[in-house]
Amino acid sequence: MDVVYLISFSLLSFLSSAVLSLYAMKPYSFLSLTTYRPTNNSTAKKDQDES
């Protein structure tokens, strides 16, 4: 029973740390996404102009 509690506790702590790191990386990924989107739109407009 103690082993099951230990495993569940370690899994919970690992999950919480993973979620925390995900939330920490979210602003950076959102920032890169917003900075990448305009360039993607500009390239799409260029392709439309060429065609």
mmCIF file of the N, C-alpha and C atoms, coordinates in Angstrom:
data_MODEL
# 
_entry.id   MODEL 
# 
loop_
_atom_site.group_PDB 
_atom_site.id 
_atom_site.type_symbol 
_atom_site.label_atom_id 
_atom_site.label_alt_id 
_atom_site.label_comp_id 
_atom_site.label_asym_id 
_atom_site.label_entity_id 
_atom_site.label_seq_id 
_atom_site.pdbx_PDB_ins_code 
_atom_site.Cartn_x 
_atom_site.Cartn_y 
_atom_site.Cartn_z 
_atom_site.occupancy 
_atom_site.B_iso_or_equiv 
_atom_site.pdbx_formal_charge 
_atom_site.auth_seq_id 
_atom_site.auth_comp_id 
_atom_site.auth_asym_id 
_atom_site.auth_atom_id 
_atom_site.pdbx_PDB_model_num 
ATOM 1   N N  . MET A 1 1  ? 0.851  -1.207 0.000   1.00 0.00 ? 1  MET A N  1 
ATOM 2   C CA . MET A 1 1  ? 0.000  0.000  0.000   1.00 0.00 ? 1  MET A CA 1 
ATOM 3   C C  . MET A 1 1  ? 0.881  1.250  0.000   1.00 0.00 ? 1  MET A C  1 
ATOM 4   N N  . ASP A 1 2  ? 1.966  1.227  0.767   1.00 0.00 ? 2  ASP A N  1 
ATOM 5   C CA . ASP A 1 2  ? 2.856  2.387  0.820   1.00 0.00 ? 2  ASP A CA 1 
ATOM 6   C C  . ASP A 1 2  ? 3.525  2.634  -0.532  1.00 0.00 ? 2  ASP A C  1 
ATOM 7   N N  . VAL A 1 3  ? 3.849  1.544  -1.231  1.00 0.00 ? 3  VAL A N  1 
ATOM 8   C CA . VAL A 1 3  ? 4.507  1.658  -2.538  1.00 0.00 ? 3  VAL A CA 1 
ATOM 9   C C  . VAL A 1 3  ? 3.561  2.315  -3.534  1.00 0.00 ? 3  VAL A C  1 
ATOM 10  N N  . VAL A 1 4  ? 2.288  1.945  -3.501  1.00 0.00 ? 4  VAL A N  1 
ATOM 11  C CA . VAL A 1 4  ? 1.296  2.516  -4.409  1.00 0.00 ? 4  VAL A CA 1 
ATOM 12  C C  . VAL A 1 4  ? 1.154  4.015  -4.138  1.00 0.00 ? 4  VAL A C  1 
ATOM 13  N N  . TYR A 1 5  ? 1.155  4.388  -2.852  1.00 0.00 ? 5  TYR A N  1 
ATOM 14  C CA . TYR A 1 5  ? 1.058  5.796  -2.466  1.00 0.00 ? 5  TYR A CA 1 
ATOM 15  C C  . TYR A 1 5  ? 2.270  6.573  -2.956  1.00 0.00 ? 5  TYR A C  1 
ATOM 16  N N  . LEU A 1 6  ? 3.437  5.951  -2.845  1.00 0.00 ? 6  LEU A N  1 
ATOM 17  C CA . LEU A 1 6  ? 4.686  6.587  -3.278  1.00 0.00 ? 6  LEU A CA 1 
ATOM 18  C C  . LEU A 1 6  ? 4.679  6.811  -4.793  1.00 0.00 ? 6  LEU A C  1 
ATOM 19  N N  . ILE A 1 7  ? 4.250  5.793  -5.520  1.00 0.00 ? 7  ILE A N  1 
ATOM 20  C CA . ILE A 1 7  ? 4.204  5.885  -6.989  1.00 0.00 ? 7  ILE A CA 1 
ATOM 21  C C  . ILE A 1 7  ? 3.200  6.956  -7.428  1.00 0.00 ? 7  ILE A C  1 
ATOM 22  N N  . SER A 1 8  ? 2.040  6.970  -6.794  1.00 0.00 ? 8  SER A N  1 
ATOM 23  C CA . SER A 1 8  ? 1.005  7.941  -7.147  1.00 0.00 ? 8  SER A CA 1 
ATOM 24  C C  . SER A 1 8  ? 1.462  9.355  -6.811  1.00 0.00 ? 8  SER A C  1 
ATOM 25  N N  . PHE A 1 9  ? 2.187  9.509  -5.701  1.00 0.00 ? 9  PHE A N  1 
ATOM 26  C CA . PHE A 1 9  ? 2.679  10.818 -5.288  1.00 0.00 ? 9  PHE A CA 1 
ATOM 27  C C  . PHE A 1 9  ? 3.743  11.325 -6.256  1.00 0.00 ? 9  PHE A C  1 
ATOM 28  N N  . SER A 1 10 ? 4.647  10.438 -6.667  1.00 0.00 ? 10 SER A N  1 
ATOM 29  C CA . SER A 1 10 ? 5.703  10.824 -7.614  1.00 0.00 ? 10 SER A CA 1 
ATOM 30  C C  . SER A 1 10 ? 5.100  11.172 -8.977  1.00 0.00 ? 10 SER A C  1 
ATOM 31  N N  . LEU A 1 11 ? 4.078  10.419 -9.369  1.00 0.00 ? 11 LEU A N  1 
ATOM 32  C CA . LEU A 1 11 ? 3.400  10.675 -10.642 1.00 0.00 ? 11 LEU A CA 1 
ATOM 33  C C  . LEU A 1 11 ? 2.689  12.024 -10.593 1.00 0.00 ? 11 LEU A C  1 
ATOM 34  N N  . LEU A 1 12 ? 2.057  12.318 -9.446  1.00 0.00 ? 12 LEU A N  1 
ATOM 35  C CA . LEU A 1 12 ? 1.337  13.577 -9.282  1.00 0.00 ? 12 LEU A CA 1 
ATOM 36  C C  . LEU A 1 12 ? 2.303  14.757 -9.307  1.00 0.00 ? 12 LEU A C  1 
ATOM 37  N N  . SER A 1 13 ? 3.440  14.614 -8.626  1.00 0.00 ? 13 SER A N  1 
ATOM 38  C CA . SER A 1 13 ? 4.431  15.690 -8.596  1.00 0.00 ? 13 SER A CA 1 
ATOM 39  C C  . SER A 1 13 ? 5.028  15.915 -9.981  1.00 0.00 ? 13 SER A C  1 
ATOM 40  N N  . PHE A 1 14 ? 5.249  14.825 -10.724 1.00 0.00 ? 14 PHE A N  1 
ATOM 41  C CA . PHE A 1 14 ? 5.785  14.923 -12.084 1.00 0.00 ? 14 PHE A CA 1 
ATOM 42  C C  . PHE A 1 14 ? 4.775  15.601 -12.998 1.00 0.00 ? 14 PHE A C  1 
ATOM 43  N N  . LEU A 1 15 ? 3.500  15.248 -12.829 1.00 0.00 ? 15 LEU A N  1 
ATOM 44  C CA . LEU A 1 15 ? 2.437  15.834 -13.644 1.00 0.00 ? 15 LEU A CA 1 
ATOM 45  C C  . LEU A 1 15 ? 2.299  17.322 -13.360 1.00 0.00 ? 15 LEU A C  1 
ATOM 46  N N  . SER A 1 16 ? 2.362  17.699 -12.071 1.00 0.00 ? 16 SER A N  1 
ATOM 47  C CA . SER A 1 16 ? 2.230  19.101 -11.686 1.00 0.00 ? 16 SER A CA 1 
ATOM 48  C C  . SER A 1 16 ? 3.400  19.930 -12.217 1.00 0.00 ? 16 SER A C  1 
ATOM 49  N N  . SER A 1 17 ? 4.599  19.346 -12.175 1.00 0.00 ? 17 SER A N  1 
ATOM 50  C CA . SER A 1 17 ? 5.779  20.049 -12.679 1.00 0.00 ? 17 SER A CA 1 
ATOM 51  C C  . SER A 1 17 ? 5.694  20.203 -14.194 1.00 0.00 ? 17 SER A C  1 
ATOM 52  N N  . ALA A 1 18 ? 5.153  19.184 -14.871 1.00 0.00 ? 18 ALA A N  1 
ATOM 53  C CA . ALA A 1 18 ? 4.994  19.236 -16.327 1.00 0.00 ? 18 ALA A CA 1 
ATOM 54  C C  . ALA A 1 18 ? 3.989  20.319 -16.707 1.00 0.00 ? 18 ALA A C  1 
ATOM 55  N N  . VAL A 1 19 ? 2.891  20.400 -15.954 1.00 0.00 ? 19 VAL A N  1 
ATOM 56  C CA . VAL A 1 19 ? 1.864  21.417 -16.213 1.00 0.00 ? 19 VAL A CA 1 
ATOM 57  C C  . VAL A 1 19 ? 2.428  22.813 -15.949 1.00 0.00 ? 19 VAL A C  1 
ATOM 58  N N  . LEU A 1 20 ? 3.227  22.922 -14.880 1.00 0.00 ? 20 LEU A N  1 
ATOM 59  C CA . LEU A 1 20 ? 3.839  24.212 -14.537 1.00 0.00 ? 20 LEU A CA 1 
ATOM 60  C C  . LEU A 1 20 ? 4.790  24.671 -15.641 1.00 0.00 ? 20 LEU A C  1 
ATOM 61  N N  . SER A 1 21 ? 5.600  23.758 -16.134 1.00 0.00 ? 21 SER A N  1 
ATOM 62  C CA . SER A 1 21 ? 6.543  24.088 -17.203 1.00 0.00 ? 21 SER A CA 1 
ATOM 63  C C  . SER A 1 21 ? 5.797  24.442 -18.484 1.00 0.00 ? 21 SER A C  1 
ATOM 64  N N  . LEU A 1 22 ? 4.665  23.758 -18.710 1.00 0.00 ? 22 LEU A N  1 
ATOM 65  C CA . LEU A 1 22 ? 3.851  24.026 -19.903 1.00 0.00 ? 22 LEU A CA 1 
ATOM 66  C C  . LEU A 1 22 ? 3.291  25.446 -19.832 1.00 0.00 ? 22 LEU A C  1 
ATOM 67  N N  . TYR A 1 23 ? 2.763  25.824 -18.649 1.00 0.00 ? 23 TYR A N  1 
ATOM 68  C CA . TYR A 1 23 ? 2.226  27.171 -18.470 1.00 0.00 ? 23 TYR A CA 1 
ATOM 69  C C  . TYR A 1 23 ? 3.337  28.216 -18.570 1.00 0.00 ? 23 TYR A C  1 
ATOM 70  N N  . ALA A 1 24 ? 4.558  27.838 -18.131 1.00 0.00 ? 24 ALA A N  1 
ATOM 71  C CA . ALA A 1 24 ? 5.686  28.755 -18.186 1.00 0.00 ? 24 ALA A CA 1 
ATOM 72  C C  . ALA A 1 24 ? 6.122  28.978 -19.633 1.00 0.00 ? 24 ALA A C  1 
ATOM 73  N N  . MET A 1 25 ? 6.028  27.924 -20.454 1.00 0.00 ? 25 MET A N  1 
ATOM 74  C CA . MET A 1 25 ? 6.434  28.026 -21.858 1.00 0.00 ? 25 MET A CA 1 
ATOM 75  C C  . MET A 1 25 ? 5.328  28.623 -22.727 1.00 0.00 ? 25 MET A C  1 
ATOM 76  N N  . LYS A 1 26 ? 4.097  28.671 -22.216 1.00 0.00 ? 26 LYS A N  1 
ATOM 77  C CA . LYS A 1 26 ? 2.959  29.150 -23.000 1.00 0.00 ? 26 LYS A CA 1 
ATOM 78  C C  . LYS A 1 26 ? 3.161  30.566 -23.538 1.00 0.00 ? 26 LYS A C  1 
ATOM 79  N N  . PRO A 1 27 ? 3.581  31.540 -22.684 1.00 0.00 ? 27 PRO A N  1 
ATOM 80  C CA . PRO A 1 27 ? 3.780  32.900 -23.202 1.00 0.00 ? 27 PRO A CA 1 
ATOM 81  C C  . PRO A 1 27 ? 4.792  32.947 -24.340 1.00 0.00 ? 27 PRO A C  1 
ATOM 82  N N  . TYR A 1 28 ? 5.864  32.166 -24.224 1.00 0.00 ? 28 TYR A N  1 
ATOM 83  C CA . TYR A 1 28 ? 6.897  32.164 -25.258 1.00 0.00 ? 28 TYR A CA 1 
ATOM 84  C C  . TYR A 1 28 ? 6.361  31.576 -26.559 1.00 0.00 ? 28 TYR A C  1 
ATOM 85  N N  . SER A 1 29 ? 5.614  30.474 -26.453 1.00 0.00 ? 29 SER A N  1 
ATOM 86  C CA . SER A 1 29 ? 5.054  29.833 -27.639 1.00 0.00 ? 29 SER A CA 1 
ATOM 87  C C  . SER A 1 29 ? 4.014  30.749 -28.276 1.00 0.00 ? 29 SER A C  1 
ATOM 88  N N  . PHE A 1 30 ? 3.232  31.442 -27.438 1.00 0.00 ? 30 PHE A N  1 
ATOM 89  C CA . PHE A 1 30 ? 2.221  32.374 -27.939 1.00 0.00 ? 30 PHE A CA 1 
ATOM 90  C C  . PHE A 1 30 ? 2.890  33.555 -28.632 1.00 0.00 ? 30 PHE A C  1 
ATOM 91  N N  . LEU A 1 31 ? 4.014  34.003 -28.062 1.00 0.00 ? 31 LEU A N  1 
ATOM 92  C CA . LEU A 1 31 ? 4.761  35.125 -28.634 1.00 0.00 ? 31 LEU A CA 1 
ATOM 93  C C  . LEU A 1 31 ? 5.339  34.736 -29.986 1.00 0.00 ? 31 LEU A C  1 
ATOM 94  N N  . SER A 1 32 ? 5.930  33.555 -30.066 1.00 0.00 ? 32 SER A N  1 
ATOM 95  C CA . SER A 1 32 ? 6.519  33.079 -31.319 1.00 0.00 ? 32 SER A CA 1 
ATOM 96  C C  . SER A 1 32 ? 5.423  32.845 -32.357 1.00 0.00 ? 32 SER A C  1 
ATOM 97  N N  . LEU A 1 33 ? 4.242  32.418 -31.885 1.00 0.00 ? 33 LEU A N  1 
ATOM 98  C CA . LEU A 1 33 ? 3.138  32.154 -32.797 1.00 0.00 ? 33 LEU A CA 1 
ATOM 99  C C  . LEU A 1 33 ? 2.642  33.458 -33.407 1.00 0.00 ? 33 LEU A C  1 
ATOM 100 N N  . THR A 1 34 ? 2.552  34.508 -32.582 1.00 0.00 ? 34 THR A N  1 
ATOM 101 C CA . THR A 1 34 ? 2.059  35.808 -33.062 1.00 0.00 ? 34 THR A CA 1 
ATOM 102 C C  . THR A 1 34 ? 3.096  36.470 -33.969 1.00 0.00 ? 34 THR A C  1 
ATOM 103 N N  . THR A 1 35 ? 4.374  36.251 -33.682 1.00 0.00 ? 35 THR A N  1 
ATOM 104 C CA . THR A 1 35 ? 5.421  36.845 -34.517 1.00 0.00 ? 35 THR A CA 1 
ATOM 105 C C  . THR A 1 35 ? 5.578  36.067 -35.815 1.00 0.00 ? 35 THR A C  1 
ATOM 106 N N  . TYR A 1 36 ? 5.238  34.780 -35.774 1.00 0.00 ? 36 TYR A N  1 
ATOM 107 C CA . TYR A 1 36 ? 5.378  33.934 -36.968 1.00 0.00 ? 36 TYR A CA 1 
ATOM 108 C C  . TYR A 1 36 ? 4.197  34.130 -37.921 1.00 0.00 ? 36 TYR A C  1 
ATOM 109 N N  . ARG A 1 37 ? 3.022  34.429 -37.358 1.00 0.00 ? 37 ARG A N  1 
ATOM 110 C CA . ARG A 1 37 ? 1.808  34.518 -38.168 1.00 0.00 ? 37 ARG A CA 1 
ATOM 111 C C  . ARG A 1 37 ? 1.874  35.639 -39.220 1.00 0.00 ? 37 ARG A C  1 
ATOM 112 N N  . PRO A 1 38 ? 2.318  36.865 -38.851 1.00 0.00 ? 38 PRO A N  1 
ATOM 113 C CA . PRO A 1 38 ? 2.398  37.928 -39.861 1.00 0.00 ? 38 PRO A CA 1 
ATOM 114 C C  . PRO A 1 38 ? 3.311  37.557 -41.033 1.00 0.00 ? 38 PRO A C  1 
ATOM 115 N N  . THR A 1 39 ? 4.434  36.918 -40.741 1.00 0.00 ? 39 THR A N  1 
ATOM 116 C CA . THR A 1 39 ? 5.359  36.524 -41.804 1.00 0.00 ? 39 THR A CA 1 
ATOM 117 C C  . THR A 1 39 ? 4.699  35.477 -42.693 1.00 0.00 ? 39 THR A C  1 
ATOM 118 N N  . ASN A 1 40 ? 3.904  34.611 -42.078 1.00 0.00 ? 40 ASN A N  1 
ATOM 119 C CA . ASN A 1 40 ? 3.219  33.572 -42.840 1.00 0.00 ? 40 ASN A CA 1 
ATOM 120 C C  . ASN A 1 40 ? 2.177  34.209 -43.751 1.00 0.00 ? 40 ASN A C  1 
ATOM 121 N N  . ASN A 1 41 ? 1.475  35.235 -43.239 1.00 0.00 ? 41 ASN A N  1 
ATOM 122 C CA . ASN A 1 41 ? 0.470  35.925 -44.037 1.00 0.00 ? 41 ASN A CA 1 
ATOM 123 C C  . ASN A 1 41 ? 1.123  36.685 -45.189 1.00 0.00 ? 41 ASN A C  1 
ATOM 124 N N  . SER A 1 42 ? 2.278  37.297 -44.922 1.00 0.00 ? 42 SER A N  1 
ATOM 125 C CA . SER A 1 42 ? 2.962  38.064 -45.955 1.00 0.00 ? 42 SER A CA 1 
ATOM 126 C C  . SER A 1 42 ? 3.434  37.141 -47.073 1.00 0.00 ? 42 SER A C  1 
ATOM 127 N N  . THR A 1 43 ? 3.909  35.956 -46.713 1.00 0.00 ? 43 THR A N  1 
ATOM 128 C CA . THR A 1 43 ? 4.363  35.005 -47.729 1.00 0.00 ? 43 THR A CA 1 
ATOM 129 C C  . THR A 1 43 ? 3.168  34.490 -48.526 1.00 0.00 ? 43 THR A C  1 
ATOM 130 N N  . ALA A 1 44 ? 2.037  34.313 -47.846 1.00 0.00 ? 44 ALA A N  1 
ATOM 131 C CA . ALA A 1 44 ? 0.839  33.839 -48.534 1.00 0.00 ? 44 ALA A CA 1 
ATOM 132 C C  . ALA A 1 44 ? 0.352  34.906 -49.515 1.00 0.00 ? 44 ALA A C  1 
ATOM 133 N N  . LYS A 1 45 ? 0.431  36.173 -49.099 1.00 0.00 ? 45 LYS A N  1 
ATOM 134 C CA . LYS A 1 45 ? 0.026  37.274 -49.980 1.00 0.00 ? 45 LYS A CA 1 
ATOM 135 C C  . LYS A 1 45 ? 0.962  37.354 -51.193 1.00 0.00 ? 45 LYS A C  1 
ATOM 136 N N  . LYS A 1 46 ? 2.255  37.123 -50.954 1.00 0.00 ? 46 LYS A N  1 
ATOM 137 C CA . LYS A 1 46 ? 3.229  37.138 -52.056 1.00 0.00 ? 46 LYS A CA 1 
ATOM 138 C C  . LYS A 1 46 ? 2.911  36.047 -53.066 1.00 0.00 ? 46 LYS A C  1 
ATOM 139 N N  . ASP A 1 47 ? 2.562  34.879 -52.551 1.00 0.00 ? 47 ASP A N  1 
ATOM 140 C CA . ASP A 1 47 ? 2.226  33.757 -53.441 1.00 0.00 ? 47 ASP A CA 1 
ATOM 141 C C  . ASP A 1 47 ? 0.983  34.084 -54.259 1.00 0.00 ? 47 ASP A C  1 
ATOM 142 N N  . GLN A 1 48 ? 0.024  34.769 -53.631 1.00 0.00 ? 48 GLN A N  1 
ATOM 143 C CA . GLN A 1 48 ? -1.205 35.128 -54.344 1.00 0.00 ? 48 GLN A CA 1 
ATOM 144 C C  . GLN A 1 48 ? -0.906 36.185 -55.404 1.00 0.00 ? 48 GLN A C  1 
ATOM 145 N N  . ASP A 1 49 ? -0.022 37.126 -55.079 1.00 0.00 ? 49 ASP A N  1 
ATOM 146 C CA . ASP A 1 49 ? 0.342  38.170 -56.040 1.00 0.00 ? 49 ASP A CA 1 
ATOM 147 C C  . ASP A 1 49 ? 1.055  37.574 -57.246 1.00 0.00 ? 49 ASP A C  1 
ATOM 148 N N  . GLU A 1 50 ? 1.910  36.595 -57.001 1.00 0.00 ? 50 GLU A N  1 
ATOM 149 C CA . GLU A 1 50 ? 2.658  35.975 -58.094 1.00 0.00 ? 50 GLU A CA 1 
ATOM 150 C C  . GLU A 1 50 ? 1.748  35.162 -59.005 1.00 0.00 ? 50 GLU A C  1 
ATOM 151 N N  . SER A 1 51 ? 0.755  34.501 -58.426 1.00 0.00 ? 51 SER A N  1 
ATOM 152 C CA . SER A 1 51 ? -0.113 33.636 -59.220 1.00 0.00 ? 51 SER A CA 1 
ATOM 153 C C  . SER A 1 51 ? -1.213 34.418 -59.938 1.00 0.00 ? 51 SER A C  1 
# 
